[in-house]
């Protein structure tokens, strides 16, 4: 029994060492005709035996602003949604980047889906879609 306990602790320690924390910041230009979002958050992920990321936890604070000259911003807190993190190396982009996708895991969640491209060479390539279908754009990067 003692050996099993020590083995469990060793596995827990190895898992904790392999976990990576990604700090993410999103910003968008103040264009009045654009549904935009800004914010920051963290994702903790580790690699499985196949070398793919497994998201263990996530926490984000977003400010979403609809298009319009007198539009009012809203705060959106997102935690531990169903998430997938991929590291993508492509000959079509200037450099490798990460893609974080998140989908709602509760029926009452305001955020339906998020597609966040981290350090992608384009502009406004990240998006959040909320209930009702409204989509907000931003550019996101790793800190």
N, C-alpha and C positions, 0 to 999 in steps of 0.2 A: 504494500500500500504506500509506503514511504517513497519507493522508487517511482511509482506512478505520480505522486505529488511533485517530486523533483522534476520529472519529465514534463509535467504540465507547466511548471514554472519556467523551465528552460524554453519551451515552445512559446510561451507568452512573451518572454524576453526577446526571443528572436523575431517574433512578429512585430513587436514594438520598435525594434531597431530598424526594420525594413520599411516602416510607414514613413511617408513623406507628407509634409504639410505645404500646400500651395496657397500663397497669399495672392488674391486677385483684386484688381482695381479696374473699374469701368468708368469711362467718361465719354461725353458726347458734346458736340458743338451746340451752342445756344441758337439753333436755327428754329424760328417760330413755326415753320411749316412741317416740322419733323416730330413724330412721336418718339421720344427719347428716354433713356434711363441712365442713371449714374449710380455708383455704389461700390461696395467692397465686400469681401468675404474670404473665407478660408475653406479649403477642401483637404481632408486627410485621406490618403489613399496608399495602398500597398500593392505590390506586384504579386500575382499568383504564380504557380508553377510554370505556366505558359508565357510568363512575362507580360501579361495584360494587367492593367490597373483595376483594382477593386476599391470602390469608394466606401470608406468606413463612416465618414461623417462630413457634413457640409453646413455652413452657416453664412447667410448673406443678408445685407441690409441694402435695399435699392430705393431710389427715389425715381418714380415714373412721372413723366410730364407729357400730357397729350399736346398735339399741335394746337396752335392758337396764340394770339397775342395776350390774352388775359387768362390763359390756362392755369389751373391750380394743380400743383404737384401733390402726389400721394406717397406715403411711405409704405414699403412692402418688405416684410421680414420673411425670409425663407430658411427653413432648417430641415435637413435630412430628407430631402426628396429622393425618389428613385433616381439614381445618377449613374452615369457612365463617363469615364475619362479615357481618352485615347491620345497617344503620341503619334503624330502623323508626319512622315517624311514623304514629300511628293516632289516630283520633278517639275510640277507646274507652279510651285511657290518658291519664293526666294530663299526660304529657310524653313526648317521644321517648326511645327506648332502643336499646341494641345487643343483638343476639342472636348468640352464638357457639355453633356446633354443632361437635362433634368426634366422629369415628368412628375406631375402631381401624384400623390399617394393618398389623398383624402378628397372626398367628393366636395367638401366645402372650401377647398383651397382656391384662392384668387388666381394664383399663377398656374396656368395650364402646362406650359412647356417652356424651357429655356434652351437655347443653343448658343453657347459661349465659346468663341474662338479666342485662344490666348496667344498673344504675340503674332497674330496673323498679319501678313504684310498689307492687307487691304484696309479700308476705312469703313466703319459702321457695319461690320460683318457679324456682330453678336446681336441676338434678338431674344426678347421675352414676349410671350403671348399670354394674355390674361383671359379670364372668363368673358364671353361676348365676342372674342376673336380679335380684339385690338392688339396690335403688335408694336413694340417699342424697340428702337435700335441704339447701338452703342459700339464703342471700340474698347476691348478689354486686354489687359496685359498682366503678366506675372510680376510681382514685386520682389 
